[in-house]
């Protein structure tokens, strides 16, 4: 059985977004090509808080980046 997308809550979440440790569907992944939409931020903030990670810096479009790497000196 496929996982449910963490963002749109539809089935078929096949892409693991490693930095946020959530699974998303292809549609949500594609919509985030230039950064995650504002509507996704509550889920992303919760995922980062669960891991004790800092919120990523926003990109030039004022969105959270699709791929996020914690600072090198951050102990995971």
C-alpha positions as CSV (number, residue, x, y, z in Angstrom):
1,X,0.0,0.0,0.0
2,X,1.3,3.5,-0.9
3,X,1.9,6.1,1.7
4,X,-0.3,9.1,2.0
5,X,1.3,12.5,0.9
6,X,2.2,14.5,4.0
7,X,1.1,17.7,2.2
8,X,-2.1,17.0,0.2
9,X,-3.1,13.8,2.1
10,X,-3.7,11.9,-1.1
11,X,-2.4,8.4,-1.6
12,X,0.6,7.6,-3.8
13,X,3.3,9.4,-1.9
14,X,6.4,7.8,-3.3
15,X,9.0,10.5,-3.0
16,X,10.8,10.7,0.3
17,X,12.0,14.2,1.1
18,X,15.0,13.2,3.1
19,X,15.7,16.5,4.8
20,X,12.2,16.9,6.1
21,X,11.7,13.1,6.5
22,X,8.2,13.2,4.9
23,X,6.8,11.5,1.9
24,X,5.1,13.4,-0.8
25,X,3.3,12.7,-4.1
26,X,4.7,13.6,-7.5
27,X,2.3,16.5,-7.9
28,X,3.3,18.1,-4.6
29,X,7.0,17.5,-5.4
30,X,6.6,19.1,-8.9
31,X,4.7,22.1,-7.4
32,X,7.6,22.8,-5.1
33,X,10.2,23.1,-7.9
34,X,10.8,26.7,-7.0
35,X,10.3,26.1,-3.3
36,X,7.5,24.8,-1.1
37,X,4.3,26.7,-1.3
38,X,3.2,28.7,1.8
39,X,0.4,26.3,2.3
40,X,2.9,23.5,3.0
41,X,4.8,25.4,5.7
42,X,2.8,24.1,8.7
43,X,3.6,20.5,7.8
44,X,7.3,21.3,7.0
45,X,7.7,23.3,10.3
46,X,6.2,20.4,12.2
47,X,8.5,17.9,10.5
48,X,11.6,20.0,11.2
49,X,10.6,20.6,14.9
50,X,10.0,16.8,15.3
51,X,13.7,16.3,14.3
52,X,15.0,19.3,16.3
53,X,16.2,20.9,13.1
54,X,16.4,24.6,12.2
55,X,14.0,26.1,9.7
56,X,15.8,26.5,6.4
57,X,16.5,29.9,5.0
58,X,14.0,31.0,2.4
59,X,15.1,31.1,-1.2
60,X,15.0,34.0,-3.6
61,X,11.3,33.4,-4.2
62,X,10.7,33.7,-0.4
63,X,9.9,30.0,-0.1
64,X,11.4,27.2,1.9
65,X,13.7,25.2,-0.3
66,X,12.6,21.8,-1.6
67,X,15.9,20.3,-0.6
68,X,17.3,21.2,2.7
69,X,20.6,20.4,4.4
70,X,21.1,21.4,8.0
71,X,24.3,23.4,8.7
72,X,27.4,21.2,8.7
73,X,28.0,21.9,12.4
74,X,24.5,20.9,13.4
75,X,24.5,17.6,15.3
76,X,21.8,15.2,14.1
